[in-house]
């Protein structure tokens, strides 16, 4: 897997995922699990949806 997320994209995903998980815990709702998707894609620096759409926000193209 090649990194297809840039720094800003990664930070937005990690922060958004953490907020969604936090809200899920605060409201005692299982919907917080949805926050794992942006958190994991930001952590691993790879988004599966970007591959078929040929999107790459990584400036280094590594």
PDB file of N, CA, C, O and CB in Angstrom:
ATOM      1  N   UNK A   1       0.841  -1.178   0.000  1.00  0.00           N
ATOM      2  CA  UNK A   1       0.000   0.000   0.000  1.00  0.00           C
ATOM      3  C   UNK A   1       0.886   1.242   0.000  1.00  0.00           C
ATOM      4  O   UNK A   1       1.801   1.380   0.812  1.00  0.00           O
ATOM      5  CB  UNK A   1      -0.957  -0.002   1.217  1.00  0.00           C
ATOM      6  N   UNK A   2       0.597   2.103  -0.900  1.00  0.00           N
ATOM      7  CA  UNK A   2       1.314   3.374  -0.956  1.00  0.00           C
ATOM      8  C   UNK A   2       0.491   4.436  -0.254  1.00  0.00           C
ATOM      9  O   UNK A   2      -0.737   4.454  -0.333  1.00  0.00           O
ATOM     10  CB  UNK A   2       1.613   3.788  -2.421  1.00  0.00           C
ATOM     11  N   UNK A   3       1.186   5.307   0.425  1.00  0.00           N
ATOM     12  CA  UNK A   3       0.534   6.385   1.160  1.00  0.00           C
ATOM     13  C   UNK A   3      -0.175   7.312   0.168  1.00  0.00           C
ATOM     14  O   UNK A   3       0.455   7.845  -0.746  1.00  0.00           O
ATOM     15  CB  UNK A   3       1.568   7.176   2.021  1.00  0.00           C
ATOM     16  N   UNK A   4      -1.486   7.504   0.350  1.00  0.00           N
ATOM     17  CA  UNK A   4      -2.220   8.391  -0.546  1.00  0.00           C
ATOM     18  C   UNK A   4      -2.916   9.527   0.210  1.00  0.00           C
ATOM     19  O   UNK A   4      -3.807  10.184  -0.329  1.00  0.00           O
ATOM     20  CB  UNK A   4      -3.244   7.593  -1.337  1.00  0.00           C
ATOM     21  N   UNK A   5      -2.503   9.753   1.462  1.00  0.00           N
ATOM     22  CA  UNK A   5      -3.060  10.840   2.256  1.00  0.00           C
ATOM     23  C   UNK A   5      -1.966  11.844   2.611  1.00  0.00           C
ATOM     24  O   UNK A   5      -0.883  11.461   3.054  1.00  0.00           O
ATOM     25  CB  UNK A   5      -3.729  10.293   3.534  1.00  0.00           C
ATOM     26  N   UNK A   6      -2.250  13.106   2.417  1.00  0.00           N
ATOM     27  CA  UNK A   6      -1.313  14.142   2.802  1.00  0.00           C
ATOM     28  C   UNK A   6      -1.419  14.451   4.286  1.00  0.00           C
ATOM     29  O   UNK A   6      -2.276  13.907   4.983  1.00  0.00           O
ATOM     30  CB  UNK A   6      -1.549  15.398   1.986  1.00  0.00           C
ATOM     31  N   UNK A   7      -0.558  15.312   4.755  1.00  0.00           N
ATOM     32  CA  UNK A   7      -0.500  15.630   6.180  1.00  0.00           C
ATOM     33  C   UNK A   7      -1.794  16.259   6.685  1.00  0.00           C
ATOM     34  O   UNK A   7      -2.315  15.849   7.722  1.00  0.00           O
ATOM     35  CB  UNK A   7       0.661  16.563   6.455  1.00  0.00           C
ATOM     36  N   UNK A   8      -2.311  17.236   5.973  1.00  0.00           N
ATOM     37  CA  UNK A   8      -3.550  17.895   6.403  1.00  0.00           C
ATOM     38  C   UNK A   8      -4.718  16.910   6.391  1.00  0.00           C
ATOM     39  O   UNK A   8      -5.531  16.901   7.316  1.00  0.00           O
ATOM     40  CB  UNK A   8      -3.865  19.104   5.494  1.00  0.00           C
ATOM     41  N   UNK A   9      -4.804  16.096   5.367  1.00  0.00           N
ATOM     42  CA  UNK A   9      -5.857  15.091   5.254  1.00  0.00           C
ATOM     43  C   UNK A   9      -5.783  14.108   6.421  1.00  0.00           C
ATOM     44  O   UNK A   9      -6.809  13.749   6.999  1.00  0.00           O
ATOM     45  CB  UNK A   9      -5.746  14.340   3.912  1.00  0.00           C
ATOM     46  N   UNK A  10      -4.579  13.677   6.765  1.00  0.00           N
ATOM     47  CA  UNK A  10      -4.384  12.743   7.881  1.00  0.00           C
ATOM     48  C   UNK A  10      -4.823  13.366   9.198  1.00  0.00           C
ATOM     49  O   UNK A  10      -5.544  12.737   9.973  1.00  0.00           O
ATOM     50  CB  UNK A  10      -2.915  12.311   7.972  1.00  0.00           C
ATOM     51  N   UNK A  11      -4.391  14.606   9.458  1.00  0.00           N
ATOM     52  CA  UNK A  11      -4.734  15.259  10.721  1.00  0.00           C
ATOM     53  C   UNK A  11      -6.244  15.459  10.865  1.00  0.00           C
ATOM     54  O   UNK A  11      -6.803  15.253  11.942  1.00  0.00           O
ATOM     55  CB  UNK A  11      -4.019  16.603  10.826  1.00  0.00           C
ATOM     56  N   UNK A  12      -6.893  15.859   9.778  1.00  0.00           N
ATOM     57  CA  UNK A  12      -8.350  16.047   9.808  1.00  0.00           C
ATOM     58  C   UNK A  12      -9.041  14.728  10.119  1.00  0.00           C
ATOM     59  O   UNK A  12      -9.981  14.698  10.914  1.00  0.00           O
ATOM     60  CB  UNK A  12      -8.861  16.614   8.460  1.00  0.00           C
ATOM     61  N   UNK A  13      -8.592  13.639   9.506  1.00  0.00           N
ATOM     62  CA  UNK A  13      -9.204  12.332   9.743  1.00  0.00           C
ATOM     63  C   UNK A  13      -8.975  11.860  11.177  1.00  0.00           C
ATOM     64  O   UNK A  13      -9.896  11.346  11.811  1.00  0.00           O
ATOM     65  CB  UNK A  13      -8.648  11.302   8.761  1.00  0.00           C
ATOM     66  N   UNK A  14      -7.771  12.026  11.687  1.00  0.00           N
ATOM     67  CA  UNK A  14      -7.469  11.570  13.043  1.00  0.00           C
ATOM     68  C   UNK A  14      -8.275  12.362  14.073  1.00  0.00           C
ATOM     69  O   UNK A  14      -8.837  11.781  15.002  1.00  0.00           O
ATOM     70  CB  UNK A  14      -5.961  11.700  13.331  1.00  0.00           C
ATOM     71  N   UNK A  15      -8.332  13.677  13.913  1.00  0.00           N
ATOM     72  CA  UNK A  15      -9.085  14.511  14.853  1.00  0.00           C
ATOM     73  C   UNK A  15     -10.577  14.218  14.766  1.00  0.00           C
ATOM     74  O   UNK A  15     -11.248  14.106  15.792  1.00  0.00           O
ATOM     75  CB  UNK A  15      -8.825  15.999  14.579  1.00  0.00           C
ATOM     76  N   UNK A  16     -11.102  14.092  13.549  1.00  0.00           N
ATOM     77  CA  UNK A  16     -12.518  13.795  13.367  1.00  0.00           C
ATOM     78  C   UNK A  16     -12.868  12.441  13.971  1.00  0.00           C
ATOM     79  O   UNK A  16     -13.879  12.308  14.660  1.00  0.00           O
ATOM     80  CB  UNK A  16     -12.885  13.822  11.880  1.00  0.00           C
ATOM     81  N   UNK A  17     -12.038  11.441  13.716  1.00  0.00           N
ATOM     82  CA  UNK A  17     -12.282  10.112  14.270  1.00  0.00           C
ATOM     83  C   UNK A  17     -12.277  10.122  15.784  1.00  0.00           C
ATOM     84  O   UNK A  17     -13.126   9.491  16.413  1.00  0.00           O
ATOM     85  CB  UNK A  17     -11.247   9.135  13.763  1.00  0.00           C
ATOM     86  N   UNK A  18     -11.323  10.836  16.379  1.00  0.00           N
ATOM     87  CA  UNK A  18     -11.249  10.909  17.836  1.00  0.00           C
ATOM     88  C   UNK A  18     -12.475  11.616  18.416  1.00  0.00           C
ATOM     89  O   UNK A  18     -12.984  11.215  19.463  1.00  0.00           O
ATOM     90  CB  UNK A  18      -9.968  11.635  18.267  1.00  0.00           C
ATOM     91  N   UNK A  19     -12.949  12.663  17.743  1.00  0.00           N
ATOM     92  CA  UNK A  19     -14.141  13.374  18.214  1.00  0.00           C
ATOM     93  C   UNK A  19     -15.368  12.480  18.134  1.00  0.00           C
ATOM     94  O   UNK A  19     -16.170  12.450  19.068  1.00  0.00           O
ATOM     95  CB  UNK A  19     -14.367  14.653  17.395  1.00  0.00           C
ATOM     96  N   UNK A  20     -15.528  11.752  17.036  1.00  0.00           N
ATOM     97  CA  UNK A  20     -16.685  10.864  16.884  1.00  0.00           C
ATOM     98  C   UNK A  20     -16.657   9.764  17.941  1.00  0.00           C
ATOM     99  O   UNK A  20     -17.689   9.447  18.534  1.00  0.00           O
ATOM    100  CB  UNK A  20     -16.712  10.244  15.471  1.00  0.00           C
ATOM    101  N   UNK A  21     -15.489   9.184  18.178  1.00  0.00           N
ATOM    102  CA  UNK A  21     -15.374   8.151  19.205  1.00  0.00           C
ATOM    103  C   UNK A  21     -15.684   8.743  20.582  1.00  0.00           C
ATOM    104  O   UNK A  21     -16.392   8.130  21.380  1.00  0.00           O
ATOM    105  CB  UNK A  21     -13.958   7.522  19.191  1.00  0.00           C
ATOM    106  N   UNK A  22     -15.156   9.923  20.854  1.00  0.00           N
ATOM    107  CA  UNK A  22     -15.424  10.584  22.132  1.00  0.00           C
ATOM    108  C   UNK A  22     -16.906  10.871  22.338  1.00  0.00           C
ATOM    109  O   UNK A  22     -17.433  10.669  23.432  1.00  0.00           O
ATOM    110  CB  UNK A  22     -14.642  11.875  22.220  1.00  0.00           C
ATOM    111  N   UNK A  23     -17.578  11.338  21.293  1.00  0.00           N
ATOM    112  CA  UNK A  23     -19.019  11.594  21.397  1.00  0.00           C
ATOM    113  C   UNK A  23     -19.795  10.301  21.605  1.00  0.00           C
ATOM    114  O   UNK A  23     -20.773  10.269  22.352  1.00  0.00           O
ATOM    115  CB  UNK A  23     -19.527  12.311  20.142  1.00  0.00           C
ATOM    116  N   UNK A  24     -19.358   9.237  20.942  1.00  0.00           N
ATOM    117  CA  UNK A  24     -20.011   7.944  21.130  1.00  0.00           C
ATOM    118  C   UNK A  24     -19.877   7.452  22.558  1.00  0.00           C
ATOM    119  O   UNK A  24     -20.821   6.893  23.116  1.00  0.00           O
ATOM    120  CB  UNK A  24     -19.432   6.918  20.176  1.00  0.00           C
ATOM    121  N   UNK A  25     -18.706   7.657  23.155  1.00  0.00           N
ATOM    122  CA  UNK A  25     -18.508   7.266  24.548  1.00  0.00           C
ATOM    123  C   UNK A  25     -19.303   8.165  25.498  1.00  0.00           C
ATOM    124  O   UNK A  25     -19.892   7.690  26.469  1.00  0.00           O
ATOM    125  CB  UNK A  25     -17.019   7.313  24.903  1.00  0.00           C
ATOM    126  N   UNK A  26     -19.312   9.452  25.208  1.00  0.00           N
ATOM    127  CA  UNK A  26     -20.028  10.406  26.069  1.00  0.00           C
ATOM    128  C   UNK A  26     -21.529  10.112  26.094  1.00  0.00           C
ATOM    129  O   UNK A  26     -22.154  10.112  27.154  1.00  0.00           O
ATOM    130  CB  UNK A  26     -19.783  11.850  25.587  1.00  0.00           C
ATOM    131  N   UNK A  27     -22.098   9.861  24.908  1.00  0.00           N
ATOM    132  CA  UNK A  27     -23.531   9.607  24.823  1.00  0.00           C
ATOM    133  C   UNK A  27     -23.870   8.124  24.976  1.00  0.00           C
ATOM    134  O   UNK A  27     -25.024   7.723  24.819  1.00  0.00           O
ATOM    135  CB  UNK A  27     -24.064  10.120  23.504  1.00  0.00           C
ATOM    136  N   UNK A  28     -22.866   7.326  25.279  1.00  0.00           N
ATOM    137  CA  UNK A  28     -23.043   5.884  25.488  1.00  0.00           C
ATOM    138  C   UNK A  28     -23.770   5.251  24.295  1.00  0.00           C
ATOM    139  O   UNK A  28     -24.767   4.546  24.451  1.00  0.00           O
ATOM    140  CB  UNK A  28     -23.830   5.619  26.796  1.00  0.00           C
ATOM    141  N   UNK A  29     -23.238   5.525  23.107  1.00  0.00           N
ATOM    142  CA  UNK A  29     -23.845   5.050  21.870  1.00  0.00           C
ATOM    143  C   UNK A  29     -22.841   4.229  21.071  1.00  0.00           C
ATOM    144  O   UNK A  29     -21.646   4.525  21.059  1.00  0.00           O
ATOM    145  CB  UNK A  29     -24.362   6.229  21.030  1.00  0.00           C
ATOM    146  N   UNK A  30     -23.337   3.208  20.413  1.00  0.00           N
ATOM    147  CA  UNK A  30     -22.460   2.378  19.584  1.00  0.00           C
ATOM    148  C   UNK A  30     -22.075   3.097  18.299  1.00  0.00           C
ATOM    149  O   UNK A  30     -21.201   2.618  17.576  1.00  0.00           O
ATOM    150  CB  UNK A  30     -23.140   1.048  19.253  1.00  0.00           C
ATOM    151  N   UNK A  31     -22.687   4.213  17.995  1.00  0.00           N
ATOM    152  CA  UNK A  31     -22.354   4.975  16.791  1.00  0.00           C
ATOM    153  C   UNK A  31     -20.927   5.514  16.830  1.00  0.00           C
ATOM    154  O   UNK A  31     -20.377   5.890  15.794  1.00  0.00           O
ATOM    155  CB  UNK A  31     -23.332   6.126  16.616  1.00  0.00           C
ATOM    156  N   UNK A  32     -20.336   5.553  17.995  1.00  0.00           N
ATOM    157  CA  UNK A  32     -18.952   5.995  18.121  1.00  0.00           C
ATOM    158  C   UNK A  32     -17.976   5.091  17.395  1.00  0.00           C
ATOM    159  O   UNK A  32     -16.859   5.501  17.078  1.00  0.00           O
ATOM    160  CB  UNK A  32     -18.573   6.078  19.565  1.00  0.00           C
ATOM    161  N   UNK A  33     -18.392   3.858  17.130  1.00  0.00           N
ATOM    162  CA  UNK A  33     -17.542   2.918  16.404  1.00  0.00           C
ATOM    163  C   UNK A  33     -17.233   3.427  15.000  1.00  0.00           C
ATOM    164  O   UNK A  33     -16.183   3.108  14.441  1.00  0.00           O
ATOM    165  CB  UNK A  33     -18.210   1.543  16.329  1.00  0.00           C
ATOM    166  N   UNK A  34     -18.131   4.207  14.433  1.00  0.00           N
ATOM    167  CA  UNK A  34     -17.914   4.768  13.096  1.00  0.00           C
ATOM    168  C   UNK A  34     -16.654   5.638  13.073  1.00  0.00           C
ATOM    169  O   UNK A  34     -16.021   5.781  12.027  1.00  0.00           O
ATOM    170  CB  UNK A  34     -19.142   5.596  12.651  1.00  0.00           C
ATOM    171  N   UNK A  35     -16.294   6.207  14.199  1.00  0.00           N
ATOM    172  CA  UNK A  35     -15.096   7.033  14.292  1.00  0.00           C
ATOM    173  C   UNK A  35     -13.813   6.258  14.053  1.00  0.00           C
ATOM    174  O   UNK A  35     -12.769   6.857  13.795  1.00  0.00           O
ATOM    175  CB  UNK A  35     -15.036   7.684  15.632  1.00  0.00           C
ATOM    176  N   UNK A  36     -13.874   4.931  14.136  1.00  0.00           N
ATOM    177  CA  UNK A  36     -12.679   4.128  13.876  1.00  0.00           C
ATOM    178  C   UNK A  36     -12.230   4.233  12.418  1.00  0.00           C
ATOM    179  O   UNK A  36     -11.032   4.180  12.140  1.00  0.00           O
ATOM    180  CB  UNK A  36     -12.942   2.668  14.234  1.00  0.00           C
ATOM    181  N   UNK A  37     -13.162   4.380  11.497  1.00  0.00           N
ATOM    182  CA  UNK A  37     -12.812   4.436  10.077  1.00  0.00           C
ATOM    183  C   UNK A  37     -11.900   5.626   9.759  1.00  0.00           C
ATOM    184  O   UNK A  37     -10.816   5.412   9.216  1.00  0.00           O
ATOM    185  CB  UNK A  37     -14.080   4.514   9.230  1.00  0.00           C
ATOM    186  N   UNK A  38     -12.285   6.863  10.070  1.00  0.00           N
ATOM    187  CA  UNK A  38     -11.351   7.961   9.776  1.00  0.00           C
ATOM    188  C   UNK A  38     -10.085   7.895  10.623  1.00  0.00           C
ATOM    189  O   UNK A  38      -9.011   8.286  10.166  1.00  0.00           O
ATOM    190  CB  UNK A  38     -12.035   9.298   9.996  1.00  0.00           C
ATOM    191  N   UNK A  39     -10.206   7.401  11.856  1.00  0.00           N
ATOM    192  CA  UNK A  39      -9.026   7.304  12.720  1.00  0.00           C
ATOM    193  C   UNK A  39      -8.011   6.322  12.144  1.00  0.00           C
ATOM    194  O   UNK A  39      -6.816   6.616  12.115  1.00  0.00           O
ATOM    195  CB  UNK A  39      -9.430   6.873  14.139  1.00  0.00           C
ATOM    196  N   UNK A  40      -8.466   5.172  11.691  1.00  0.00           N
ATOM    197  CA  UNK A  40      -7.552   4.170  11.140  1.00  0.00           C
ATOM    198  C   UNK A  40      -6.983   4.585   9.783  1.00  0.00           C
ATOM    199  O   UNK A  40      -5.802   4.363   9.515  1.00  0.00           O
ATOM    200  CB  UNK A  40      -8.267   2.835  11.007  1.00  0.00           C
ATOM    201  N   UNK A  41      -7.813   5.187   8.925  1.00  0.00           N
ATOM    202  CA  UNK A  41      -7.284   5.622   7.629  1.00  0.00           C
ATOM    203  C   UNK A  41      -6.251   6.723   7.812  1.00  0.00           C
ATOM    204  O   UNK A  41      -5.264   6.773   7.079  1.00  0.00           O
ATOM    205  CB  UNK A  41      -8.419   6.110   6.716  1.00  0.00           C
ATOM    206  N   UNK A  42      -6.466   7.602   8.780  1.00  0.00           N
ATOM    207  CA  UNK A  42      -5.478   8.641   9.053  1.00  0.00           C
ATOM    208  C   UNK A  42      -4.211   8.076   9.667  1.00  0.00           C
ATOM    209  O   UNK A  42      -3.112   8.549   9.379  1.00  0.00           O
ATOM    210  CB  UNK A  42      -6.064   9.688   9.968  1.00  0.00           C
ATOM    211  N   UNK A  43      -4.360   7.074  10.506  1.00  0.00           N
ATOM    212  CA  UNK A  43      -3.202   6.466  11.155  1.00  0.00           C
ATOM    213  C   UNK A  43      -2.345   5.690  10.160  1.00  0.00           C
ATOM    214  O   UNK A  43      -1.118   5.786  10.180  1.00  0.00           O
ATOM    215  CB  UNK A  43      -3.653   5.545  12.283  1.00  0.00           C
ATOM    216  N   UNK A  44      -2.995   4.923   9.293  1.00  0.00           N
ATOM    217  CA  UNK A  44      -2.254   4.107   8.338  1.00  0.00           C
ATOM    218  C   UNK A  44      -1.899   4.859   7.059  1.00  0.00           C
ATOM    219  O   UNK A  44      -1.206   4.320   6.195  1.00  0.00           O
ATOM    220  CB  UNK A  44      -3.052   2.881   7.993  1.00  0.00           C
ATOM    221  N   UNK A  45      -2.371   6.104   6.931  1.00  0.00           N
ATOM    222  CA  UNK A  45      -1.993   6.972   5.815  1.00  0.00           C
ATOM    223  C   UNK A  45      -2.457   6.412   4.466  1.00  0.00           C
ATOM    224  O   UNK A  45      -1.819   6.643   3.439  1.00  0.00           O
ATOM    225  CB  UNK A  45      -0.481   7.170   5.800  1.00  0.00           C
ATOM    226  N   UNK A  46      -3.561   5.682   4.480  1.00  0.00           N
ATOM    227  CA  UNK A  46      -4.052   5.067   3.250  1.00  0.00           C
ATOM    228  C   UNK A  46      -5.572   4.985   3.288  1.00  0.00           C
ATOM    229  O   UNK A  46      -6.147   4.541   4.282  1.00  0.00           O
ATOM    230  CB  UNK A  46      -3.437   3.663   3.053  1.00  0.00           C
ATOM    231  N   UNK A  47      -6.219   5.408   2.216  1.00  0.00           N
ATOM    232  CA  UNK A  47      -7.671   5.359   2.115  1.00  0.00           C
ATOM    233  C   UNK A  47      -8.045   4.482   0.919  1.00  0.00           C
ATOM    234  O   UNK A  47      -7.642   4.752  -0.213  1.00  0.00           O
ATOM    235  CB  UNK A  47      -8.276   6.794   1.973  1.00  0.00           C
ATOM    236  N   UNK A  48      -8.812   3.442   1.183  1.00  0.00           N
ATOM    237  CA  UNK A  48      -9.205   2.508   0.124  1.00  0.00           C
ATOM    238  C   UNK A  48     -10.111   3.177  -0.910  1.00  0.00           C
ATOM    239  O   UNK A  48     -10.073   2.810  -2.084  1.00  0.00           O
ATOM    240  CB  UNK A  48      -9.913   1.293   0.727  1.00  0.00           C
ATOM    241  N   UNK A  49     -10.908   4.133  -0.505  1.00  0.00           N
ATOM    242  CA  UNK A  49     -11.805   4.819  -1.439  1.00  0.00           C
ATOM    243  C   UNK A  49     -11.035   5.689  -2.424  1.00  0.00           C
ATOM    244  O   UNK A  49     -11.496   5.909  -3.545  1.00  0.00           O
ATOM    245  CB  UNK A  49     -12.810   5.673  -0.675  1.00  0.00           C
ATOM    246  N   UNK A  50      -9.874   6.184  -2.022  1.00  0.00           N
ATOM    247  CA  UNK A  50      -9.060   7.019  -2.898  1.00  0.00           C
ATOM    248  C   UNK A  50      -8.457   6.223  -4.062  1.00  0.00           C
ATOM    249  O   UNK A  50      -8.164   6.804  -5.107  1.00  0.00           O
ATOM    250  CB  UNK A  50      -7.950   7.679  -2.096  1.00  0.00           C
ATOM    251  N   UNK A  51      -8.268   4.928  -3.906  1.00  0.00           N
ATOM    252  CA  UNK A  51      -7.610   4.121  -4.936  1.00  0.00           C
ATOM    253  C   UNK A  51      -8.435   4.074  -6.224  1.00  0.00           C
ATOM    254  O   UNK A  51      -7.909   4.452  -7.270  1.00  0.00           O
ATOM    255  CB  UNK A  51      -7.368   2.699  -4.418  1.00  0.00           C
ATOM    256  N   UNK A  52      -9.715   3.624  -6.209  1.00  0.00           N
ATOM    257  CA  UNK A  52     -10.460   3.592  -7.477  1.00  0.00           C
ATOM    258  C   UNK A  52     -10.763   4.975  -8.040  1.00  0.00           C
ATOM    259  O   UNK A  52     -10.955   5.134  -9.246  1.00  0.00           O
ATOM    260  CB  UNK A  52     -11.752   2.847  -7.286  1.00  0.00           C
ATOM    261  N   UNK A  53     -10.807   5.982  -7.156  1.00  0.00           N
ATOM    262  CA  UNK A  53     -11.066   7.343  -7.621  1.00  0.00           C
ATOM    263  C   UNK A  53      -9.802   8.057  -8.081  1.00  0.00           C
ATOM    264  O   UNK A  53      -9.862   9.179  -8.584  1.00  0.00           O
ATOM    265  CB  UNK A  53     -11.725   8.141  -6.527  1.00  0.00           C
ATOM    266  N   UNK A  54      -8.646   7.394  -7.904  1.00  0.00           N
ATOM    267  CA  UNK A  54      -7.344   7.925  -8.302  1.00  0.00           C
ATOM    268  C   UNK A  54      -7.070   9.293  -7.663  1.00  0.00           C
ATOM    269  O   UNK A  54      -6.612  10.227  -8.321  1.00  0.00           O
ATOM    270  CB  UNK A  54      -7.266   8.036  -9.826  1.00  0.00           C
ATOM    271  N   UNK A  55      -7.363   9.377  -6.368  1.00  0.00           N
ATOM    272  CA  UNK A  55      -7.100  10.589  -5.610  1.00  0.00           C
ATOM    273  C   UNK A  55      -5.848  10.358  -4.767  1.00  0.00           C
ATOM    274  O   UNK A  55      -5.697   9.306  -4.146  1.00  0.00           O
ATOM    275  CB  UNK A  55      -8.324  10.980  -4.715  1.00  0.00           C
ATOM    276  N   UNK A  56      -4.958  11.338  -4.748  1.00  0.00           N
ATOM    277  CA  UNK A  56      -3.759  11.257  -3.949  1.00  0.00           C
ATOM    278  C   UNK A  56      -3.462  12.641  -3.404  1.00  0.00           C
ATOM    279  O   UNK A  56      -3.096  13.541  -4.161  1.00  0.00           O
ATOM    280  CB  UNK A  56      -2.568  10.704  -4.771  1.00  0.00           C
ATOM    281  N   UNK A  57      -3.616  12.822  -2.094  1.00  0.00           N
ATOM    282  CA  UNK A  57      -3.364  14.121  -1.483  1.00  0.00           C
ATOM    283  C   UNK A  57      -1.950  14.196  -0.906  1.00  0.00           C
ATOM    284  O   UNK A  57      -1.571  15.210  -0.319  1.00  0.00           O
ATOM    285  CB  UNK A  57      -4.396  14.400  -0.389  1.00  0.00           C
ATOM    286  N   UNK A  58      -1.173  13.128  -1.071  1.00  0.00           N
ATOM    287  CA  UNK A  58       0.204  13.099  -0.586  1.00  0.00           C
ATOM    288  C   UNK A  58       1.103  13.801  -1.599  1.00  0.00           C
ATOM    289  O   UNK A  58       1.189  13.375  -2.751  1.00  0.00           O
ATOM    290  CB  UNK A  58       0.682  11.636  -0.342  1.00  0.00           C
ATOM    291  N   UNK A  59       1.757  14.849  -1.187  1.00  0.00           N
ATOM    292  CA  UNK A  59       2.635  15.593  -2.091  1.00  0.00           C
ATOM    293  C   UNK A  59       3.934  14.868  -2.396  1.00  0.00           C
ATOM    294  O   UNK A  59       4.555  15.125  -3.428  1.00  0.00           O
ATOM    295  CB  UNK A  59       2.947  16.936  -1.505  1.00  0.00           C
ATOM    296  N   UNK A  60       4.360  13.959  -1.510  1.00  0.00           N
ATOM    297  CA  UNK A  60       5.617  13.247  -1.709  1.00  0.00           C
ATOM    298  C   UNK A  60       5.487  12.095  -2.698  1.00  0.00           C
ATOM    299  O   UNK A  60       6.491  11.600  -3.211  1.00  0.00           O
ATOM    300  CB  UNK A  60       6.124  12.727  -0.389  1.00  0.00           C
ATOM    301  N   UNK A  61       4.251  11.665  -2.968  1.00  0.00           N
ATOM    302  CA  UNK A  61       3.978  10.550  -3.889  1.00  0.00           C
ATOM    303  C   UNK A  61       4.770   9.307  -3.524  1.00  0.00           C
ATOM    304  O   UNK A  61       5.287   8.612  -4.400  1.00  0.00           O
ATOM    305  CB  UNK A  61       4.298  10.956  -5.322  1.00  0.00           C
ATOM    306  N   UNK A  62       4.865   9.026  -2.224  1.00  0.00           N
ATOM    307  CA  UNK A  62       5.567   7.823  -1.788  1.00  0.00           C
ATOM    308  C   UNK A  62       4.615   6.702  -1.535  1.00  0.00           C
ATOM    309  O   UNK A  62       5.035   5.608  -1.160  1.00  0.00           O
ATOM    310  CB  UNK A  62       6.374   8.091  -0.552  1.00  0.00           C
TER     311      UNK A  62
END
